[in-house]
Each structure stands twice: as structure tokens, then as C-alpha cells.
Amino acid sequence: MRSSLQATRAASSVYAQCCSRAFLVPAWHARQPNATPAASPQAPAAPRPLGPTARGAATLAMATPTKAAASGANGAAHSAKISATERLTKLREAMARADGGRGVQAYIVPTEDPHMSEYPPDRFKRREFISSFTGSAGTAVVTADQALLWTDGRYFLQAEAELPPGWTLMRAGTGHCPEIPDWLAEVLPAGARVGIDPFCHTVDAVRALRGKLQAQGKELVPLLADGNLVDAAWGAAQPPLPLTPMRVHPAQWAGQGVGDKLESMRAKMRAAGAGALLATGLDEVAWLLNLRGSDVDYNPVFVSYALVSEEGGRLYTDPRKVREEVAAHLQEGGVEVRPYEALVGDVRALAGSGTKIAMDFARVSYAVYQAANEAAAPSSAPAAGATPSPGRRGARKRDAGGQPKGASPSPAPGAGAPSSAVVSLESPVVAAKAIKNEAELEGMREAHLRDAVAICDFLAWLEHEVAAGRTLTEVEVDEQLTGRRRKQAGFVEPSFPTIAGADSNGAVIHYRAKEETAKTVSASTLLLLDSGGQYDCGTTDITRTMHLGQPDDYQRRCYTRVLQGHIGLDRVVFPEGTPGSAVDALARLPLWSEGLNYRHGTGHGVGAALNVHEGPQSISTRYWITTPLQAGMVCSNEPGYYEDGRFGIRVENLVVVEEADTEFRFGGTSFLCFRRLTMVPIQTKMIDPALMRPEEVEWLDAYHREVWEAVSPRLSGNTRALDWLRINTRPLAEQVAARGAAPAVAVAK
């Protein structure tokens, strides 16, 4: 799958290209220099919570290769109650009356929610609701007479199929596609006003977008008092926030207690000169507090914020979700539970008391950031109980730039915080979460072995069924695989919607089969199967591409080049401090030699019993992501090749970065390498042995020996699966000979 809430930056297009299941971040979402003025922390004043009526039940709530978007049946069902035309009409009516009747001429609807989630809960799938596009990456823009969706090459085919009449697909990343600010500048008249929900855009994004629009004579208007305009169009059909209970993540797999994690965050907070630290990402909160939830399909997270201070920690969530075991766990860690809606009020109170709050400007919403600045600004400090909380109808009127009058103006892109209330700090929670401790790594290894048992059992069944002449569907493939995962100890749910793409559907990078449109799977099928599981101990993500009959020479040639790229990346040894972009080309070189390529990233971070996409690391062509690969990080290795209307190929393993055993250490530098976690055979029928180099054949045979040794003991009671594993882990030369083909020729081509 593809990476999760990394603070990605786009280069030539509105969105950055990401891995096959990762999300995109607007091009204007560039991290600004940190502003960390020092000051002594002060105790917070009594908070004044933001009431749930301020913006409906979801005042602060969150608006997910990249596995396909987790739109889910609920979101689609709610959208279906209102026609596509009616949705746009209602949104345009809300745009006309927004901001006290001044209106906006354009409205931007991102995928992100107040937590900048890749996969939001159903209530905040606003972009999906308004556009009908279910992909996990994209941004909608609506004007009085146009509706457009920007997305990248992973989703072009999907968007073409899903967008209703009246919508225009903007193919981001292609040379002729303008970025959103440039398009708005060209289409809108001078002085036009562009509206956004400030809870769904980061500080960095607002600063950069405002700067670009102002340069073109347009205004950016954060519509705080109006709430999200899509909600007005959605009405009563909008799903509620989930109330599923949280659960404690076992200490066996967490490896570090809540108290220790909080103290390590305090050290980072103090070093930045702050007296409090705000964590806004759902996976950040879950990791920090050793909790898991089920508010979002495929992601074991819950709707929440966390605040770390010298006095303790605060969890902002619906108290009804906190059962007795979780309450005791939090109390032991020194964490207080506060209502989810109280976050903005507490931030105001802390800032008003003089406490500096550390926030990641690439992750925190502009609304929360601005609340702190307003409370700290002398000219706008409210008398006790005098000023409504943000989002209430009585909120202060805005100036021409869309900010509350009397508040400090948002600085130009690149400027620091306008007041001493906020310290810009790249999230130390994200950084710590990415580097797994030994307990987390052991959990990941265990999860992959459990997963291997399920997948090998499934593949043995699939080949048996096809050989017997049975014709299946893509949906049945998904159901059978998921059913076998459910039998494994500690299985919770899939880690993303299974991509079972037969033939031409394999070229739809984030494809998801549906009963009414599913292709058949038979002896003539080339099947791309990308799937994963959430277990109590870890998270998996694997792609295998297999032909269930006889592949043609061109398919074998393309597959072999993809596999060679996979092997090339797996074998690399690199010095510490190396970012993923520096090794990405190794996965593409064999394809490049044929004049081929793929439109997604090569690798994304993966959480430990958490989101299948996480940052900050990335293996891709996105050179502006400079986070180095570090020992303990878990990444995917997933090159691919796709031909629209014909087939798709991808080979994916998860790997962990670890220190390499090199003979020398130049300049005292440590060198790193990848260690495989995924333990499932790679189909050799798809390989053209004549293209393989000797060292590549050696790698494949060694990998298959490792798979056999690791997985076969767990299949001892499953004769069919064990036989299948034995056959498919033999040396390449033996497998080729058994098929009656020419022996492998280990010569470079």
C-alpha cells in the first residue's frame, strides 16, 4: 500500500504522486520554517469548552494503495440518498449565502478532515459525498458553473468511472494540468473570494494557498462561522460520528508504557521552548496512549486529539467510548479524558494563560492554530465568557481576508507564528512512531507469519479451484482471502480494501471489486492481488501478481522487470542519513531500460498495529521529502507496471530498515539495509529466466528458502497448503524444469 499521513509536498502538480495506495497533499502544503521562541511554561487557565452545537455534532471532527479509498458502504449509501445534481445545487446555495451573505465564488473540498486523515470516518467523507469519487486522494473545487476534481495518475481510470455528469477530471501531475491556485486565478474574476473550511486545511496549506491567491488578486476566506458548506448540502443524511469503544493495545506489542512516551514527548516539547504539545493525527494519539479503536474502516484508530503538558496528558474524545479498562489504563498513565468538543476551548485557555503550545504546522488545522493566536493576542483577548467559541453563529465578524477582526493576520508563506502562543514543531510523535522498538518489530514479524499462513492457504485453494475448471469472481477472491485471515489468531480486520484486479482491472491501481461489475477469475486470468491485515500485534500489506494459466511473453517480460526492480531495492546497502528518494530509482531501473515506468511511489511507511500508511519516510521520486530512512522503520517495496485496458503488475513486500553488517564504516558512518517481513512465495511462472541476472536468481532462491523455513512449521496440519508451499519455494531452475521450459539462463539482457 501507499504511505499515510506524511507531510508530502507536490512539485509540478497540485498533488504529489504517492505509492499505490497513499494519499496526496496539495502542492501549496509546504512546511514553513519553525518558529520556536523560548518562554517558560505556565499552568493552563480553566478551559472553556466548545459546545457540540457550534458546528453540529462534528465541530472539530475529521472531514483514506494508498490502497483503494475506504469509502465503505455507509458513505456510498448516504450519498445515494441525494442526487449528484442536487448536492451541487445545495452546495452552491450555501456558497452564495456564506460569510454573512458576502458569499464565495469558489469552494475547495479536500479529502482531509480536522486530523488530516487519509481515511476519514464516514461523517467526514465530504469530498466523496460531493463528487462521488471514492479514491483516497483528490481535491474538489466547485464554482458557480463548474465542478472539478484534481487527482493523480493512480486514480485517473477510477475517477473517469465514478465522476457524475457535469464534473471535470483534472489530471494532476501531467504537464498540461494547472495547479488549483493557478486555475482559480485564470477562471475567477479579480477580487473573487475562495472559501475553505479552516478545520480541514493545515496552517502550512492555508499560508501557501493564501499567498498564491493574493498574488493573483483573489482572497482566501476561512469560513469558520459557517461550518463546512458540504455539510449544509448533506443535511440530515450525513452519518454521525462513531461511538465504538476503544481498547488497550497490549504492552507485549507496545513495548513502552504511556508514562514513558509522555515523558519523552515532554523532553521534545521543552527543547522547543513550549509548555504543551498538541497531537492531532488519529494514529499519533493511538500510538502515544497505547490505545486502538475502530472508528475508521481498516485503521485501528478513534476520533480524538491528545495534549501533553508538564502536568500530565489529556485525551479529547467522546467519553462514552471510554470503557472501564481503558479508563484505568489512562489513569495509570496520568491522562485525563476530556470531551472531544473541548479541544478548542482548552487551546484558547492555555494560550490565554501564556502557555506556548507546540504544533506541527503541516498537520494541525488552521482553525485550531488560529484559536490559540486569537486567545494570546492582546487586542483580541476576550473577557471571561464574553466571546463565543469559533464556529458559533455569534463568532466575530471576519475581515476581508477571512480572519476574525482584531486577530493577528496570518503571515505570508515562510513567516513564523504571529504571536508567542504557538511554537512550530515537526511532530515528535510521528517521528517516534515511525521507528519501531523491538516489541513492535516482534509483533510485526508475528503478524506477517500469521498472514503468510492465510495467504498460502488461500493461494493453494485458488489454484486448486481454477485447475478444477471453476470460474470465480474478483469478489469471491476477496471474500475467500479475508475469510482465511479471519481464522488467524488476533485478526482484527483488513488493513485496507482488498485489490483483486483481474486482467484490465489490475491496471486500476486502487481498484475495488463490486458484485455488479466484478470480472471473472479463471485459467486465462492475470490477477493482481493487493491485500493486508490488521492483527493485535501488527499490520501487513502484500501484493502478488499471478497468472492462473499461461502468461504471454510480454507479460512475463514486464513482470520480470518489475521483479528485478523489487530485488534491486531489497538488496541495497546505503549510508545512514539517506532519504528514500535516493534509492527509489533502483526499483525503476529495469523498467526504464525497456522505456517503461509506473506512476506511484515505490514505498511507504507502515504502522505497528496501526495505519497501513504512515510517514514521515517515503521511497519515491518526491525528492523534497528529506526524512532519512532509519533503523526500525517499516516500509513497503512495491514497484509495478500497468497498461490501461490490459493488465497490472505489482510485487510488494514489507521490509524493516536495520543496520548492515559491512566490513568498513567510512568516516565512522553506519550503513543500513532492508530485512524482509513478508513471507509468501513469488510466482515463478511469470518470470522470464533469460532476463534474470545470477545474483537475482540467487536472491529469489534464498528468499524462497527463508519463506519455507519460516512458514512450513505453521502449515503442518494443512496438507494442501503445505504441498503448495513446497512446490512454490523450490529453486527457480527446478520450477522451470518442472514446467518443461528451458532452464534458467542467468545472463543479463
ZAMARGU-4260 file (C-alpha; in steps of 0.2 Angstrom, whole numbers, plus 5000, padded with zeros to 4 digits):
<rodrens>
0) 5000/5000/5000 | 5005/5018/5000 | 5010/5030/5013 | 5000/5038/5026 | 5000/5055/5034
5) 5017/5060/5028 | 5018/5079/5026 | 5021/5076/5007 | 5024/5091/4995 | 5019/5092/4977
10) 5032/5098/4964 | 5024/5101/4947 | 5006/5097/4951 | 4993/5100/4964 | 4996/5084/4972
15) 5012/5073/4975 | 5012/5056/4967 | 5012/5043/4981 | 5013/5024/4982 | 4999/5014/4975
20) 4988/5016/4990 | 4994/5033/4998 | 4986/5049/4998 | 4991/5066/4991 | 4994/5083/4999
25) 4991/5099/4990 | 5006/5107/4981 | 5004/5123/4992 | 5005/5112/5008 | 5024/5116/5010
30) 5032/5116/5028 | 5037/5133/5034 | 5052/5136/5044 | 5049/5133/5063 | 5047/5147/5074
35) 5051/5142/5092 | 5054/5157/5103 | 5058/5152/5121 | 5047/5155/5136 | 5044/5147/5152
40) 5028/5136/5153 | 5014/5142/5163 | 4999/5132/5171 | 4984/5132/5160 | 4969/5143/5164
45) 4952/5134/5166 | 4946/5129/5149 | 4930/5135/5141 | 4925/5120/5130 | 4917/5122/5113
50) 4899/5116/5113 | 4894/5102/5101 | 4881/5114/5094 | 4894/5126/5087 | 4896/5116/5071
55) 4884/5102/5073 | 4890/5086/5081 | 4906/5087/5071 | 4913/5104/5076 | 4931/5098/5077
60) 4928/5081/5069 | 4938/5074/5054 | 4931/5078/5037 | 4959/5037/5016 | 4987/5010/4988
65) 4986/5021/4996 | 4976/5006/4994 | 4959/5010/4987 | 4949/5023/4996 | 4939/5016/5011
70) 4923/5023/5005 | 4913/5009/5013 | 4895/5005/5010 | 4889/5018/5023 | 4897/5033/5014
75) 4890/5027/4997 | 4873/5024/5004 | 4872/5041/5012 | 4877/5049/4996 | 4865/5040/4986
80) 4850/5047/4995 | 4854/5064/4987 | 4857/5065/4968 | 4873/5072/4962 | 4865/5087/4954
85) 4856/5091/4970 | 4872/5090/4980 | 4880/5103/4969 | 4865/5114/4969 | 4864/5114/4988
90) 4882/5117/4990 | 4881/5132/4978 | 4867/5139/4988 | 4877/5138/5003 | 4892/5147/4994
95) 4881/5161/4990 | 4875/5165/5007 | 4891/5161/5016 | 4901/5174/5027 | 4885/5184/5032
100) 4879/5185/5014 | 4895/5191/5006 | 4897/5174/4998 | 4912/5165/4990 | 4914/5162/4971
105) 4924/5145/4974 | 4924/5132/4987 | 4938/5119/4990 | 4934/5102/4997 | 4949/5092/5001
110) 4950/5074/5006 | 4957/5079/5023 | 4947/5081/5040 | 4952/5090/5055 | 4965/5077/5059
115) 4972/5077/5041 | 4967/5059/5039 | 4970/5049/5024 | 4955/5038/5028 | 4942/5049/5037
120) 4926/5042/5046 | 4910/5042/5036 | 4904/5058/5043 | 4919/5067/5035 | 4920/5060/5018
125) 4914/5076/5011 | 4924/5076/4995 | 4917/5059/4991 | 4899/5065/4995 | 4900/5080/4984
130) 4910/5072/4969 | 4905/5053/4971 | 4924/5049/4968 | 4929/5036/4981 | 4948/5037/4979
135) 4958/5041/4994 | 4967/5056/4986 | 4960/5071/4977 | 4953/5088/4980 | 4936/5095/4973
140) 4934/5113/4968 | 4916/5120/4965 | 4912/5137/4957 | 4895/5144/4952 | 4896/5135/4935
145) 4910/5122/4936 | 4914/5107/4947 | 4931/5099/4945 | 4941/5085/4954 | 4960/5085/4955
150) 4968/5068/4957 | 4984/5059/4951 | 4988/5046/4939 | 4984/5032/4951 | 4966/5037/4950
155) 4963/5043/4933 | 4953/5027/4927 | 4943/5026/4944 | 4938/5045/4943 | 4933/5043/4925
160) 4921/5029/4930 | 4914/5037/4946 | 4913/5056/4942 | 4895/5061/4938 | 4890/5071/4923
165) 4894/5089/4925 | 4911/5086/4933 | 4928/5088/4925 | 4943/5077/4929 | 4959/5087/4931
170) 4974/5075/4929 | 4987/5082/4941 | 5005/5078/4938 | 5003/5079/4919 | 5011/5093/4910
175) 4995/5102/4905 | 4986/5102/4921 | 4987/5118/4931 | 4988/5118/4950 | 4972/5123/4959
180) 4978/5141/4963 | 4983/5144/4945 | 4966/5138/4939 | 4957/5149/4951 | 4967/5164/4946
185) 4963/5161/4927 | 4945/5157/4929 | 4939/5169/4943 | 4937/5187/4941 | 4948/5200/4951
190) 4943/5201/4969 | 4935/5184/4969 | 4933/5175/4986 | 4938/5157/4988 | 4931/5148/5003
195) 4938/5134/5014 | 4934/5125/5030 | 4949/5130/5041 | 4947/5114/5051 | 4951/5104/5035
200) 4967/5113/5030 | 4983/5114/5039 | 4992/5130/5044 | 5005/5127/5030 | 4992/5124/5017
205) 4982/5140/5021 | 4998/5151/5022 | 5004/5145/5005 | 4987/5145/4997 | 4983/5162/5003
210) 4999/5169/4997 | 4996/5162/4979 | 4979/5168/4978 | 4983/5186/4985 | 4997/5187/4971
215) 4983/5184/4958 | 4971/5197/4966 | 4960/5184/4975 | 4955/5182/4993 | 4956/5166/5003
220) 4941/5166/5016 | 4942/5153/5030 | 4923/5150/5034 | 4924/5146/5052 | 4907/5153/5057
225) 4898/5145/5043 | 4904/5127/5046 | 4908/5116/5032 | 4897/5120/5017 | 4896/5102/5011
230) 4888/5098/5027 | 4874/5110/5023 | 4871/5101/5007 | 4872/5084/5015 | 4859/5088/5028
235) 4851/5075/5039 | 4858/5061/5029 | 4876/5065/5035 | 4882/5050/5046 | 4885/5053/5064
240) 4902/5051/5072 | 4905/5033/5078 | 4904/5028/5096 | 4913/5012/5095 | 4923/5009/5111
245) 4942/5010/5112 | 4953/4995/5118 | 4970/4994/5126 | 4985/4990/5115 | 4994/4975/5124
250) 5010/4980/5132 | 5018/4965/5124 | 5017/4973/5107 | 5018/4991/5113 | 5035/4989/5121
255) 5034/5006/5130 | 5022/5012/5143 | 5011/5028/5141 | 5020/5037/5155 | 5037/5034/5147
260) 5030/5040/5130 | 5023/5056/5138 | 5039/5060/5146 | 5049/5058/5130 | 5037/5070/5122
265) 5039/5082/5136 | 5058/5082/5133 | 5055/5087/5115 | 5042/5100/5120 | 5054/5108/5132
270) 5068/5108/5120 | 5057/5118/5108 | 5053/5131/5122 | 5034/5125/5123 | 5024/5121/5139
275) 5012/5110/5129 | 5012/5099/5114 | 4996/5095/5103 | 4995/5079/5094 | 4981/5079/5080
280) 4983/5064/5070 | 4972/5049/5074 | 4987/5037/5073 | 4998/5049/5083 | 4985/5048/5098
285) 4983/5030/5097 | 5001/5026/5097 | 5005/5039/5111 | 4992/5032/5123 | 4994/5013/5118
290) 4975/5013/5113 | 4967/5006/5097 | 4949/5009/5091 | 4938/5005/5076 | 4931/5022/5071
295) 4938/5021/5054 | 4937/5006/5042 | 4954/4997/5040 | 4963/5009/5053 | 4963/5004/5071
300) 4961/5022/5077 | 4947/5033/5086 | 4942/5051/5083 | 4952/5061/5096 | 4966/5073/5100
305) 4979/5072/5113 | 4988/5086/5123 | 5004/5084/5133 | 5008/5096/5146 | 5020/5097/5161
310) 5005/5092/5172 | 5000/5076/5163 | 4991/5072/5147 | 4973/5075/5140 | 4964/5064/5128
315) 4950/5073/5119 | 4937/5060/5113 | 4919/5056/5116 | 4919/5049/5135 | 4905/5037/5130
320) 4919/5027/5121 | 4930/5025/5136 | 4926/5009/5145 | 4932/5004/5162 | 4948/4995/5156
325) 4953/5010/5145 | 4949/5022/5159 | 4960/5013/5171 | 4974/5012/5158 | 4973/5031/5155
330) 4973/5035/5174 | 4988/5024/5177 | 4997/5034/5163 | 4992/5051/5170 | 4980/5055/5156
335) 4964/5065/5159 | 4949/5062/5147 | 4941/5077/5140 | 4926/5079/5128 | 4931/5080/5110
340) 4922/5097/5108 | 4933/5104/5122 | 4949/5105/5112 | 4947/5122/5105 | 4942/5130/5122
345) 4956/5122/5131 | 4968/5128/5117 | 4962/5145/5120 | 4963/5144/5138 | 4981/5138/5138
350) 4986/5151/5125 | 4977/5164/5135 | 4987/5159/5151 | 5003/5162/5142 | 5007/5144/5139
355) 5016/5141/5122 | 5009/5126/5113 | 5019/5116/5101 | 5010/5111/5085 | 5015/5104/5068
360) 5010/5117/5055 | 5010/5103/5042 | 4997/5093/5052 | 4987/5105/5063 | 4971/5113/5056
365) 4972/5132/5053 | 4956/5133/5064 | 4965/5126/5080 | 4981/5136/5077 | 4971/5152/5075
370) 4961/5149/5091 | 4977/5149/5100 | 4983/5165/5092 | 4967/5174/5095 | 4967/5170/5113
375) 4985/5176/5115 | 4984/5192/5105 | 4981/5206/5117 | 4970/5215/5105 | 4958/5200/5104
380) 4959/5193/5121 | 4941/5190/5126 | 4933/5195/5143 | 4928/5180/5153 | 4913/5172/5145
385) 4911/5186/5133 | 4916/5179/5116 | 4908/5164/5108 | 4919/5149/5103 | 4924/5148/5085
390) 4910/5140/5074 | 4896/5148/5083 | 4884/5159/5074 | 4889/5173/5086 | 4908/5172/5081
395) 4916/5188/5077 | 4914/5195/5060 | 4928/5192/5048 | 4939/5205/5039 | 4942/5204/5020
400) 4955/5190/5022 | 4943/5179/5031 | 4950/5181/5049 | 4942/5187/5065 | 4943/5206/5066
405) 4957/5210/5079 | 4966/5194/5077 | 4984/5193/5071 | 4984/5192/5052 | 4991/5176/5045
410) 5009/5178/5040 | 5015/5176/5022 | 5021/5159/5017 | 5038/5156/5026 | 5034/5168/5041
415) 5034/5162/5058 | 5020/5162/5071 | 5012/5179/5073 | 5011/5178/5092 | 5021/5169/5106
420) 5006/5157/5108 | 5011/5144/5096 | 5028/5135/5093 | 5030/5127/5076 | 5037/5109/5079
425) 5038/5094/5067 | 5028/5081/5077 | 5039/5071/5088 | 5025/5059/5090 | 5026/5055/5071
430) 5045/5053/5072 | 5045/5042/5087 | 5030/5031/5080 | 5040/5028/5064 | 5055/5020/5072
435) 5048/5004/5080 | 5055/4997/5096 | 5060/4978/5097 | 5042/4973/5104 | 5034/4982/5090
440) 5045/4974/5077 | 5042/4957/5085 | 5024/4960/5083 | 5026/4964/5065 | 5036/4948/5062
445) 5022/4938/5071 | 5008/4947/5061 | 5017/4943/5044 | 5019/4924/5049 | 5000/4923/5053
450) 4996/4932/5037 | 5008/4920/5027 | 4998/4905/5033 | 4982/4913/5027 | 4988/4919/5011
455) 4997/4902/5007 | 4981/4893/5011 | 4971/4904/5000 | 4983/4903/4985 | 4983/4884/4986
460) 4964/4884/4986 | 4963/4896/4972 | 4975/4886/4961 | 4965/4870/4965 | 4948/4878/4961
465) 4955/4885/4944 | 4963/4869/4939 | 4947/4860/4943 | 4938/4872/4930 | 4929/4883/4942
470) 4926/4901/4937 | 4927/4913/4951 | 4924/4932/4953 | 4935/4945/4960 | 4923/4947/4974
475) 4924/4929/4978 | 4943/4930/4978 | 4942/4945/4991 | 4930/4935/5002 | 4940/4919/5002
480) 4956/4928/5006 | 4948/4938/5020 | 4939/4923/5027 | 4956/4914/5029 | 4963/4929/5038
485) 4949/4929/5050 | 4954/4912/5056 | 4971/4918/5061 | 4974/4922/5080 | 4972/4941/5084
490) 4965/4946/5067 | 4955/4962/5068 | 4951/4967/5051 | 4959/4970/5034 | 4971/4984/5033
495) 4964/4992/5018 | 4951/4986/5005 | 4957/4971/4995 | 4963/4975/4977 | 4958/4959/4967
500) 4961/4965/4949 | 4958/4953/4935 | 4967/4957/4919 | 4962/4975/4914 | 4956/4979/4932
505) 4973/4976/4938 | 4978/4992/4929 | 4966/5002/4940 | 4979/5005/4954 | 4966/5007/4968
510) 4953/4995/4961 | 4940/4988/4972 | 4928/4974/4965 | 4909/4976/4966 | 4897/4962/4964
515) 4888/4971/4949 | 4904/4974/4939 | 4917/4961/4945 | 4927/4952/4932 | 4928/4933/4932
520) 4944/4924/4938 | 4948/4908/4928 | 4963/4899/4919 | 4966/4913/4907 | 4967/4927/4921
525) 4982/4938/4926 | 4977/4943/4944 | 4984/4957/4954 | 4981/4954/4972 | 4985/4968/4985
530) 4979/4965/5002 | 4983/4966/5021 | 4978/4963/5038 | 4976/4971/5055 | 4981/4960/5069
535) 4983/4963/5088 | 5001/4963/5086 | 5005/4971/5069 | 5000/4976/5052 | 5003/4968/5035
540) 5002/4974/5017 | 5007/4962/5002 | 5005/4962/4983 | 5007/4946/4972 | 5003/4946/4954
545) 5000/4928/4947 | 4994/4921/4931 | 4982/4907/4933 | 4985/4899/4916 | 5000/4903/4904
550) 5006/4921/4903 | 5012/4928/4886 | 5029/4933/4883 | 5026/4951/4885 | 5018/4949/4902
555) 5032/4939/4908 | 5045/4952/4902 | 5036/4966/4911 | 5034/4955/4926 | 5052/4951/4926
560) 5057/4969/4925 | 5046/4973/4940 | 5053/4959/4950 | 5071/4964/4946 | 5067/4982/4952
565) 5060/4974/4968 | 5076/4964/4971 | 5087/4978/4967 | 5079/4989/4980 | 5078/4974/4993
570) 5097/4971/4991 | 5103/4989/4993 | 5115/4995/5006 | 5116/5013/5010 | 5123/5025/5022
575) 5113/5032/5037 | 5105/5049/5033 | 5099/5043/5016 | 5082/5048/5011 | 5070/5036/5002
580) 5071/5047/4986 | 5089/5042/4984 | 5086/5024/4982 | 5069/5024/4973 | 5077/5023/4956
585) 5084/5006/4960 | 5066/4999/4959 | 5063/5008/4942 | 5080/5005/4933 | 5075/4988/4925
590) 5058/4996/4919 | 5067/5011/4912 | 5079/5000/4902 | 5063/4995/4892 | 5056/5013/4891
595) 5043/5008/4905 | 5038/5016/4922 | 5025/5017/4935 | 5015/5032/4942 | 5016/5029/4960
600) 5029/5029/4974 | 5039/5013/4977 | 5037/5013/4996 | 5028/5020/5011 | 5029/5018/5030
605) 5018/5006/5039 | 5012/5007/5057 | 5014/4994/5070 | 4996/4988/5073 | 4991/5005/5066
610) 4988/5013/5049 | 4995/5004/5034 | 5001/5021/5028 | 5012/5032/5039 | 5026/5044/5037
615) 5037/5053/5038 | 5048/5042/5027 | 5044/5038/5009 | 5053/5029/4995 | 5048/5039/4979
620) 5053/5052/4967 | 5047/5065/4979 | 5065/5072/4982 | 5058/5086/4993 | 5054/5073/5007
625) 5071/5073/5015 | 5067/5062/5030 | 5081/5049/5031 | 5077/5030/5032 | 5082/5025/5049
630) 5084/5008/5058 | 5067/5002/5065 | 5057/5010/5051 | 5045/4998/5042 | 5042/5002/5023
635) 5034/4994/5008 | 5044/4989/4992 | 5032/4989/4978 | 5037/4993/4961 | 5024/4989/4947
640) 5019/4991/4929 | 5001/4995/4922 | 4994/4995/4904 | 4977/5003/4904 | 4964/4991/4897
645) 4976/4976/4898 | 4984/4971/4914 | 4993/4977/4930 | 5008/4970/4939 | 5015/4974/4956
650) 5026/4964/4968 | 5026/4970/4986 | 5034/4965/5002 | 5036/4975/5018 | 5054/4977/5025
655) 5061/4984/5040 | 5077/4995/5040 | 5091/4989/5050 | 5110/4991/5052 | 5120/4982/5039
660) 5135/4971/5043 | 5148/4980/5032 | 5167/4977/5033 | 5171/4995/5034 | 5162/5011/5041
665) 5168/5025/5030 | 5171/5041/5041 | 5163/5032/5055 | 5146/5031/5046 | 5134/5016/5049
670) 5127/5008/5034 | 5109/5002/5033 | 5099/4988/5023 | 5082/4981/5022 | 5076/4965/5031
675) 5061/4957/5023 | 5045/4954/5034 | 5033/4947/5021 | 5034/4928/5019 | 5025/4922/5004
680) 5032/4914/4988 | 5033/4924/4972 | 5026/4916/4957 | 5040/4910/4945 | 5028/4906/4931
685) 5028/4924/4927 | 5047/4926/4926 | 5057/4925/4910 | 5073/4916/4917 | 5083/4923/4902
690) 5082/4940/4909 | 5087/4936/4926 | 5105/4940/4932 | 5114/4927/4943 | 5113/4937/4958
695) 5094/4940/4956 | 5091/4921/4954 | 5102/4919/4970 | 5091/4932/4979 | 5075/4923/4974
700) 5081/4906/4979 | 5087/4912/4996 | 5070/4921/4999 | 5060/4906/4995 | 5071/4895/5007
705) 5068/4908/5020 | 5049/4908/5017 | 5049/4889/5018 | 5058/4888/5034 | 5048/4902/5042
710) 5030/4896/5036 | 5031/4877/5034 | 5030/4873/5053 | 5014/4883/5054 | 5006/4873/5040
715) 5010/4856/5046 | 4991/4852/5048 | 4986/4858/5031 | 4992/4846/5018 | 4986/4855/5003
720) 4994/4872/5008 | 5010/4864/5014 | 5012/4855/4997 | 5008/4871/4988 | 5022/4880/4998
725) 5034/4866/4995 | 5032/4867/4976 | 5032/4886/4975 | 5048/4888/4986 | 5059/4876/4976
730) 5074/4884/4967 | 5070/4893/4951 | 5079/4881/4940 | 5069/4867/4947 | 5052/4876/4945
735) 5057/4880/4927 | 5062/4862/4923 | 5046/4855/4931 | 5036/4865/4919 | 5045/4858/4904
740) 5053/4875/4900 | 5071/4879/4895 | 5082/4880/4911 | 5085/4897/4918 | 5099/4907/4909
745) 5107/4918/4921 | 5113/4931/4909 | 5109/4949/4909 | 5099/4956/4895
</rodrens>
